[in-house]
Amino acid sequence: MATSLGSNTYNRQNWEDADFPILCQTCLGENPYIRMTKEKYGKECKICARPFTVFRWCPGTRMRFKKTEVCQTCSKMKNVCQTCLLDLEYGLPIQVRDTGLAIKDDIPRSDVNKEYYTQNMEREIANSDGTRPVGQIGKAPSSSDMLLKLARTTPYYKRNRPHICSFWVKGECKRGEECPYRHEKPTDPDDPLADQNIKDRYYGINDPVADKLLKRASTMPRLDPPDDKTITTLYIGGLGDNVTDGDLKGFFYQFGEIRTITIVQRQQCAFIQFATRDAAEMAAEKSFNKLIINGRRLTVKWGRSQAARGKDGEGVNEMGSRLEPVPGLPGALPPPPPLDEETSANYFNLDPNSSPAVMNIAMPPPPGMNPPPPGFGPPMFHAMGPMAPPMPPPIGMRPPGQIHYPSQDPQRMGAHSAHGSRHEQ
């Protein structure tokens, strides 16, 4: 036969009497001034079934009233909020937190063992300073890469909204805008998130929210070390103009001895070569997707060996994946024909028997002067003998220079006809 809390005085010295609850920022609300009611020994803890002090408050405007669900002893054992039972440091479910920290905390389920375990934990909490978690959580490492990536850094006040109005779903709500419940379409009843249990969340088993977050963590990008053990170089991209050699050295020296740091300013990247492979792997693990220097988020990748870069060549991006050819682009140009060493380079298609150095062009007389009679004028061309120098033309008939282009040759392109037609005009 059940008895009331007032008449049930068995083991009453272990009942909890607190002055303020242990809450996360989301459950507490965005308003720093809240009105909170306190009911001493108002309900039994949903985990240890011991009476505790219940607090009730409204976290904000048009939000539902919230209250504490578990006692402070159970909250301190798991380092969780008394209302939402999410981790106070990362804002994640207990199952995700324990998986990331690789801990296994088996709390007894039976009544007698649970009472004995709770009393021992209360004694450990009383001997501690109260600022750090106790039990397996206090012995776990301080951080985890997966938890840092999944952690919620800002409060999620949308979680405090009222529940959906069941009368509105049936089309019978007559309150309108004064209804304190939400007038929205409910979620799919077959959705796993629609079936949540507070005990499963506390013990870290069968939590649909934790399963969703763990699946997201398994699909997140990661940086796997290359199979070639000789590669000890990391590629750092997105440096910009404000990241220097000293900034990179000041961050990466903590992982091991650095052999060289090469900065390519034109491409805003750097290559850091470590002395050992272990140091390079540790640096890649600790800096991938979370390296921020001078306010810039930098890209961290593994370098490639010379043999791999030679094999990849063209058509491969920096991540090593093959690129598809772009349609519509012209093909590669054919290679030039091989040059014959015996053939002279005749760029202007000149007569190989004649030399430009022995040809002089007789310029036409200036306008207003009659041309000399035939036989008295200088010859049009002077053949240079093997021993005698050529006869220079008169000063007025001397050409401006030697022939350098085919267009200056009077025998090409109808030069005589052009001069003749111009003189006739």
ChimeraX attribute file (.defattr): number of C-alpha atoms within 10 A of each C-alpha:
attribute: neighborCount
match mode: 1-to-1
recipient: residues
	/A:1	2
	/A:2	5
	/A:3	8
	/A:4	7
	/A:5	14
	/A:6	7
	/A:7	7
	/A:8	10
	/A:9	11
	/A:10	9
	/A:11	8
	/A:12	11
	/A:13	8
	/A:14	14
	/A:15	17
	/A:16	17
	/A:17	16
	/A:18	16
	/A:19	8
	/A:20	12
	/A:21	20
	/A:22	19
	/A:23	19
	/A:24	20
	/A:25	15
	/A:26	18
	/A:27	24
	/A:28	21
	/A:29	21
	/A:30	15
	/A:31	10
	/A:32	9
	/A:33	9
	/A:34	13
	/A:35	9
	/A:36	13
	/A:37	12
	/A:38	16
	/A:39	12
	/A:40	16
	/A:41	18
	/A:42	13
	/A:43	18
	/A:44	18
	/A:45	22
	/A:46	15
	/A:47	17
	/A:48	17
	/A:49	14
	/A:50	18
	/A:51	21
	/A:52	24
	/A:53	24
	/A:54	25
	/A:55	21
	/A:56	15
	/A:57	18
	/A:58	20
	/A:59	25
	/A:60	19
	/A:61	10
	/A:62	13
	/A:63	19
	/A:64	16
	/A:65	13
	/A:66	17
	/A:67	18
	/A:68	23
	/A:69	22
	/A:70	29
	/A:71	29
	/A:72	23
	/A:73	19
	/A:74	21
	/A:75	24
	/A:76	22
	/A:77	21
	/A:78	23
	/A:79	23
	/A:80	27
	/A:81	27
	/A:82	26
	/A:83	21
	/A:84	22
	/A:85	25
	/A:86	24
	/A:87	20
	/A:88	18
	/A:89	15
	/A:90	19
	/A:91	24
	/A:92	21
	/A:93	23
	/A:94	24
	/A:95	26
	/A:96	26
	/A:97	24
	/A:98	19
	/A:99	16
	/A:100	16
	/A:101	17
	/A:102	11
	/A:103	15
	/A:104	12
	/A:105	13
	/A:106	9
	/A:107	12
	/A:108	14
	/A:109	12
	/A:110	9
	/A:111	11
	/A:112	10
	/A:113	12
	/A:114	15
	/A:115	17
	/A:116	11
	/A:117	13
	/A:118	19
	/A:119	14
	/A:120	11
	/A:121	18
	/A:122	18
	/A:123	10
	/A:124	15
	/A:125	19
	/A:126	10
	/A:127	9
	/A:128	12
	/A:129	9
	/A:130	11
	/A:131	8
	/A:132	11
	/A:133	19
	/A:134	19
	/A:135	15
	/A:136	14
	/A:137	20
	/A:138	13
	/A:139	10
	/A:140	14
	/A:141	10
	/A:142	8
	/A:143	11
	/A:144	13
	/A:145	16
	/A:146	17
	/A:147	20
	/A:148	13
	/A:149	14
	/A:150	18
	/A:151	15
	/A:152	13
	/A:153	11
	/A:154	9
	/A:155	15
	/A:156	14
	/A:157	16
	/A:158	9
	/A:159	12
	/A:160	19
	/A:161	17
	/A:162	15
	/A:163	14
	/A:164	16
	/A:165	19
	/A:166	16
	/A:167	13
	/A:168	18
	/A:169	14
	/A:170	8
	/A:171	9
	/A:172	10
	/A:173	13
	/A:174	10
	/A:175	11
	/A:176	10
	/A:177	9
	/A:178	7
	/A:179	12
	/A:180	16
	/A:181	20
	/A:182	18
	/A:183	18
	/A:184	12
	/A:185	11
	/A:186	13
	/A:187	10
	/A:188	9
	/A:189	9
	/A:190	8
	/A:191	9
	/A:192	13
	/A:193	15
	/A:194	13
	/A:195	11
	/A:196	13
	/A:197	12
	/A:198	16
	/A:199	14
	/A:200	14
	/A:201	20
	/A:202	22
	/A:203	18
	/A:204	20
	/A:205	15
	/A:206	14
	/A:207	23
	/A:208	20
	/A:209	18
	/A:210	21
	/A:211	17
	/A:212	13
	/A:213	15
	/A:214	17
	/A:215	10
	/A:216	11
	/A:217	15
	/A:218	10
	/A:219	8
	/A:220	10
	/A:221	9
	/A:222	11
	/A:223	13
	/A:224	11
	/A:225	17
	/A:226	14
	/A:227	7
	/A:228	9
	/A:229	10
	/A:230	11
	/A:231	20
	/A:232	24
	/A:233	26
	/A:234	21
	/A:235	18
	/A:236	21
	/A:237	18
	/A:238	15
	/A:239	22
	/A:240	14
	/A:241	8
	/A:242	10
	/A:243	18
	/A:244	16
	/A:245	11
	/A:246	9
	/A:247	12
	/A:248	17
	/A:249	14
	/A:250	10
	/A:251	14
	/A:252	20
	/A:253	13
	/A:254	12
	/A:255	16
	/A:256	16
	/A:257	14
	/A:258	19
	/A:259	12
	/A:260	13
	/A:261	16
	/A:262	12
	/A:263	19
	/A:264	11
	/A:265	12
	/A:266	7
	/A:267	11
	/A:268	14
	/A:269	19
	/A:270	22
	/A:271	19
	/A:272	22
	/A:273	21
	/A:274	24
	/A:275	15
	/A:276	17
	/A:277	17
	/A:278	14
	/A:279	20
	/A:280	24
	/A:281	21
	/A:282	14
	/A:283	20
	/A:284	24
	/A:285	17
	/A:286	13
	/A:287	17
	/A:288	17
	/A:289	18
	/A:290	15
	/A:291	16
	/A:292	12
	/A:293	15
	/A:294	11
	/A:295	9
	/A:296	13
	/A:297	14
	/A:298	22
	/A:299	17
	/A:300	23
	/A:301	21
	/A:302	21
	/A:303	20
	/A:304	19
	/A:305	14
	/A:306	9
	/A:307	8
	/A:308	10
	/A:309	14
	/A:310	9
	/A:311	9
	/A:312	14
	/A:313	9
	/A:314	10
	/A:315	11
	/A:316	14
	/A:317	11
	/A:318	11
	/A:319	10
	/A:320	12
	/A:321	10
	/A:322	12
	/A:323	10
	/A:324	8
	/A:325	8
	/A:326	7
	/A:327	6
	/A:328	6
	/A:329	7
	/A:330	7
	/A:331	6
	/A:332	6
	/A:333	6
	/A:334	6
	/A:335	6
	/A:336	6
	/A:337	6
	/A:338	6
	/A:339	9
	/A:340	8
	/A:341	7
	/A:342	6
	/A:343	7
	/A:344	9
	/A:345	10
	/A:346	9
	/A:347	8
	/A:348	10
	/A:349	9
	/A:350	13
	/A:351	9
	/A:352	9
	/A:353	6
	/A:354	9
	/A:355	10
	/A:356	15
	/A:357	10
	/A:358	15
	/A:359	17
	/A:360	23
	/A:361	20
	/A:362	18
	/A:363	14
	/A:364	15
	/A:365	13
	/A:366	10
	/A:367	8
	/A:368	6
	/A:369	8
	/A:370	8
	/A:371	11
	/A:372	10
	/A:373	7
	/A:374	8
	/A:375	7
	/A:376	7
	/A:377	11
	/A:378	15
	/A:379	13
	/A:380	11
	/A:381	14
	/A:382	16
	/A:383	13
	/A:384	12
	/A:385	9
	/A:386	7
	/A:387	6
	/A:388	8
	/A:389	11
	/A:390	15
	/A:391	12
	/A:392	11
	/A:393	19
	/A:394	11
	/A:395	7
	/A:396	11
	/A:397	16
	/A:398	14
	/A:399	15
	/A:400	10
	/A:401	9
	/A:402	14
	/A:403	18
	/A:404	11
	/A:405	12
	/A:406	14
	/A:407	13
	/A:408	13
	/A:409	18
	/A:410	17
	/A:411	10
	/A:412	10
	/A:413	12
	/A:414	11
	/A:415	13
	/A:416	12
	/A:417	11
	/A:418	12
	/A:419	14
	/A:420	11
	/A:421	9
	/A:422	9
	/A:423	11
	/A:424	7
	/A:425	6
